[in-house]
């Protein structure tokens, strides 16, 4: 008798994150959702994870509006989102009131299931968040986070470790409707997957739905899914072209073909799925598809970078014109993972790994500790599976001025006056926003200044479109490749707008050469011995903390640069009077660019 294997289509959440860095406008993909519904699909990943923040950060859209629109497009479907334990859908861990508000709001906006994981597999981070999901009337899918350790490493991430994690979940009496084994980096081996799910099937009550999730980044997605099914998994996650394969989940059609004659079946109408994929391809036709998103990356088992983080990070490297650093950063991840305590490489920990590898490449090994990585190593996000390297712990403590801790994460966060509903209301009020709706409070708490910028109408578009080819002559409107200082830019001119590498700018071109305007900076009289502060890395000016004429002390914060999802404080190297500020909030700066000077 053929066993039916359930599937959740991830194309419109994890697929978007894995291929397009989660930067997709809602109106563009809804026809594909409707086509998938018409093909008989009734379970979709519809939001959460990176598809919450990215809508505010890059699309100038409200993620709650997107969820409402998704529900209208799939009125009867099980709509599932992804939550990161106490982080919910932010990169920072949250206080208890925000964790509960997350569940209430996602229920309000049409979601039915939340998959809930902790990257450190610290069960304490799943207890309260799981209870909130259940009490809000949602189905809680509790997850065990998986990956393979780089060769030569041991101590976690084997069947014994995952059995221990599942036992801790069961002993904690966390309410759940299903159990997922989630391998975001796609590095777990088929043998480990088979043995892990075989043991889970023995441990769990009869009838419990077991789900397995992986990516095809290392080229093993199909065989890993077959191993999970053979071991007793009831459901697997699959995607749709063009957001399938490579960094994504395997394609639903490819998996259907793999299972032919095997005694297992996906129970889909394959002809209708073919039609739905054609609709989806047409929906995404104008979007830039990064080549690395569709590739198998042999380095991934050595430097486990999740598919959902890989393209998000390469998009940011492209934004900052440093894509050439990508191979070195990926290589540097191996050491960062091995010395960080073996937290699973899935958001937010994968971002901590990438940020620290980025810093190690840009500034020198361990010269600059990324905030998230340092807090993780010091215990502020919970227990890592293994103790971190003691030398790295010492470096993190010294640079951050923090001591290692074993306190519970919610205990730390609930005592932090900068977190929670009250802090979010203050941030809204201080920004001139008087609408204290639950949605606005949650946006402020999880998205910070970028969420405030969205609510104030100051958000920028960061969606990357495909470069259009044109036979137009190199004058007036048309598409061109412009090379500046050895770097190529795709530029499309049309009237008073220019599209540069997929980003739109207003332009004005006049005949003749006019006198260059004065530099866009506030300044006072500079002396010959002024200290000039330069950008150490490319990024976007998030906030200015001083103006020309201000008196500052050594190590006072001058401005904040955002790069690679890090907010980097630029501090005064000396005390004195700020003689000039050469940048503005929102401006993109390059490495080595003058930021300010102090007399």
C-alpha positions, 0 to 999 in steps of 0.5 A, a space after each residue: 500500500 502506498 503511503 501518502 507523504 504530506 508536504 508544505 510548500 515553502 516557496 513563498 517564505 523560505 524560497 524567497 529568503 533563500 533565492 531573493 534575500 526575502 526581498 519580494 513585493 507581495 503583489 508580485 507573487 500572489 497569482 502564484 499562490 492562487 495557482 498553487 491553491 488551484 493545483 490542490 496545495 493546502 499547506 503553505 509557509 506564508 511568513 515569519 522568519 526573515 520575511 517579517 523584517 525584510 518587508 519593512 527593511 527592503 520592500 516598504 511593506 507591512 508584513 501584517 498586510 502581507 499575511 492578510 493578503 496571503 490569507 485572502 489568496 488561500 482562504 482554506 489553507 494551513 498557513 504556517 510561519 517560522 519563529 525563533 523561540 524567544 527571538 520570535 521574528 527578530 534578530 534580538 531576543 525579546 521580553 515575555 510580553 513581546 513573545 506573547 504579542 507575537 503569537 496573538 498578532 500572527 493568529 489575528 492576521 490569519 496564520 494557523 501554525 507556527 514552527 518554533 525553534 531555538 538555534 542553540 537547542 536550549 529547551 528553556 527558550 522553547 517553553 514560554 514561546 511554545 506555550 504562547 503559541 498554543 494559548 493563542 489558538 495556533 498549532 505549535 510545531 516544535 523543532 529540533 535544529 540540526 546541522 553537521 559539524 565541520 570535519 574534525 569537530 565532535 561533541 554535538 549534532 549527532 543522533 544522541 544529541 538530537 535524542 537528548 534535545 527531543 527528550 528535554 522537550 518532552 520532559 518540559 511538557 511543551 504543548 505541540 501539535 507536530 515535531 520538526 527536525 530542521 536542517 537549515 544549512 542542508 549539511 546533515 548526512 542521510 545516515 544521521 537523519 535516518 537514525 534521528 527520525 527512527 529514534 524520534 518515531 520510537 519516542 513520540 506518541 503514536 500518531 505524532 506528525 514528524 516533519 523533516 526540513 532541509 535545503 539543497 545547498 550541499 546537493 544532498 536534499 533529495 537523498 536526505 528527504 528519502 532517508 527521512 521518509 524511510 525512517 518514518 517522517 510524515 511530512 517534508 518541506 518542498 518548494 517550487 521553481 524558480 525558488 527551488 533547488 540550490 539554496 532552497 528546498 528541493 523542487 516538489 516536482 523533483 521529489 514527486 519523480 524521486 518517489 515514483 514506484 517507491 511505495 511513497 507518494 506526495 499525493 499531488 496533481 503533477 500536471 497542475 503543479 507544472 502549470 503552477 510553477 509556470 505561473 510562479 516563474 512568470 511572477 518572478 521574471 523581473 527579479 534578479 536571481 543570484 547565480 549562487 542561489 541555484 548552485 551546489 556549494 561544496 564548501 557548505 559542509 565545512 562552513 555551514 551557511 544556511 540557504 536562507 542566509 546565504 543569499 541574504 548575505 550576498 545581497 547585502 555584500 552586493 549592496 555594499 559593493 564588496 561581493 569579492 569578499 564572499 569566498 574569504 568570509 565563507 572560509 572564515 566561517 569554519 573557525 567561527 563555528 568551531 569556536 562558538 560552541 556549535 550553535 546550529 547555523 540557522 537564523 539568528 546564529 547563522 547571522 552571528 557566524 557570518 557577521 563574525 566571519 565578516 569582521 575577521 576578514 575585514 578587520 583581522 581575526 578576532 580584532 572586532 567581535 560582532 555583538 550577536 556572536 559575542 553575546 551568544 558565546 557569553 551565554 546571553 542567548 542561552 546554553 550553547 550545545 558545547 562550551 565555546 573556546 575559552 580564548 574566544 570567550 575571554 576576547 568577547 568579554 574584554 571587548 564587550 565589557 560583559 561577563 559570561 552568564 548562565 541566567 535564563 534569557 527571558 529573565 535577562 530580557 524582562 529586566 532590560 528596560 530597553 526591551 518590551 512593550 513599554 520600551 517600544 511605546 517610548 520609541 514610538 512616542 520619541 519618534 513622533 508616532 502616537 498610534 500605539 496599536 499592537 502591530 506598531 508596538 511589535 514592529 518597533 520592538 522587533 525592527 527597531 529604527 528601521 521599523 520606525 523609518 517604515 512607520 514614518 514613511 521613510 523606508 527605502 526600497 531594496 528589491 533587486 530587479 534583473 538587469 534589462 538588456 537594450 540595444 539603445 545607443 549610449 545616449 539618453 534612455 537605455 541600459 548600460 554597464 558602467 565601470 567605476 574604479 574597476 567595479 561594474 554597475 548595471 545602469 538603466 536610464 529612463 526619463 528622470 530615474 536611473 536603476 543602478 543594480 536594481 535600485 531606483 534613483 532620481 536623476 537630473 542631467 544638464 548640459 555643460 559642466 557646472 561648478 561642483 556643489 560644496 560638500 554635503 557636510 556641516 562644518 566649523 573651522 577645521 585646524 591642521 591637526 584635525 582628527 578625521 574619522 573614516 568608515 572602516 567598512 561600507 554600509 548605510 548611515 543609520 543615525 547621526 549622534 552629533 553635529 558640527 560644533 558639538 563637544 565630545 569625549 573620547 569614545 562618545 558615539 558619533 554615528 551608527 553605520 548599518 552593515 550586514 545586519 549589524 549596527 556599528 557604533 562609530 566612536 570618537 577616537 579623541 575628545 574635542 569639538 566636532 569640526 565637520 560631519 560629512 555624511 547624512 542619515 540614510 547615505 550609503 558610504 564606502 570603506 575609507 570614506 570620511 565621516 567626520 572630523 574632530 579638532 
